[in-house]
């Protein structure tokens, strides 16, 4: 094998190890649970660890949206009348 390719592979491996160490340090340092959305780096590591992706929500049809809008308008009209 070419020594230059071996060195390049080792450097890329070292970079991956440094990133993994950084994530582990952040996880170890953050023992206190925080309120709100987790940081972006933490969410990215959870997805990369093989966690399933969140399910996508199904969209409503146009007819259903019209029915919902009409029902909401009816509720608001009743509230204003009261």
C-alpha positions as CSV (number, residue, x, y, z in Angstrom):
1,X,0.0,0.0,0.0
2,X,1.0,3.5,-0.5
3,X,2.1,5.3,2.7
4,X,0.4,8.5,1.8
5,X,-3.0,6.7,1.5
6,X,-2.4,5.0,4.8
7,X,-1.6,8.3,6.5
8,X,-4.7,9.9,5.0
9,X,-6.9,7.0,6.3
10,X,-5.3,7.3,9.8
11,X,-5.9,11.1,9.8
12,X,-9.6,10.6,8.9
13,X,-9.9,8.0,11.6
14,X,-8.3,10.3,14.1
15,X,-10.8,13.0,13.2
16,X,-13.7,10.7,13.7
17,X,-12.3,9.6,17.1
18,X,-11.9,13.2,18.2
19,X,-15.5,14.0,17.3
20,X,-16.7,10.9,19.2
21,X,-14.6,12.0,22.3
22,X,-16.1,15.5,22.0
23,X,-19.6,14.2,22.0
24,X,-18.9,11.9,24.9
25,X,-17.5,14.8,26.9
26,X,-20.5,16.9,26.2
27,X,-22.8,14.1,27.3
28,X,-20.8,13.5,30.4
29,X,-20.7,17.2,31.3
30,X,-24.4,17.8,30.8
31,X,-25.7,15.7,33.7
32,X,-28.5,18.2,34.5
33,X,-31.6,17.8,32.4
34,X,-32.6,21.0,30.7
35,X,-35.9,22.2,29.6
36,X,-36.8,22.7,26.0
37,X,-35.5,21.3,22.8
38,X,-32.1,19.5,22.9
39,X,-29.1,21.1,21.3
40,X,-28.7,20.5,17.6
41,X,-25.5,18.5,18.1
42,X,-27.2,16.1,20.5
43,X,-30.1,15.5,18.1
44,X,-27.7,14.8,15.3
45,X,-25.9,12.2,17.3
46,X,-29.1,10.4,18.3
47,X,-30.1,10.1,14.6
48,X,-26.6,8.9,13.7
49,X,-26.7,6.3,16.4
50,X,-29.3,4.4,14.5
51,X,-32.4,5.8,16.2
52,X,-35.4,5.6,13.9
53,X,-36.4,8.8,12.1
54,X,-39.5,10.5,13.4
55,X,-42.7,9.6,11.6
56,X,-44.0,12.1,9.1
57,X,-47.5,13.5,9.7
58,X,-50.1,12.9,7.0
59,X,-51.5,16.0,5.3
60,X,-55.2,16.7,5.3
61,X,-57.1,16.7,2.1
62,X,-58.5,20.0,0.8
63,X,-62.0,18.9,1.6
64,X,-61.0,18.1,5.2
65,X,-59.3,21.5,5.6
66,X,-62.5,23.2,4.3
67,X,-64.6,21.4,6.9
68,X,-62.2,22.2,9.7
69,X,-62.1,25.9,8.6
70,X,-65.9,26.0,8.5
71,X,-66.2,24.4,12.0
72,X,-63.7,26.9,13.4
73,X,-65.5,29.9,11.9
74,X,-68.7,28.5,13.4
75,X,-67.0,28.2,16.9
76,X,-65.7,31.8,16.7
77,X,-69.1,33.1,15.6
78,X,-70.7,31.4,18.6
79,X,-68.1,32.8,20.9
80,X,-68.6,36.3,19.6
81,X,-72.3,36.1,19.9
82,X,-72.1,35.0,23.5
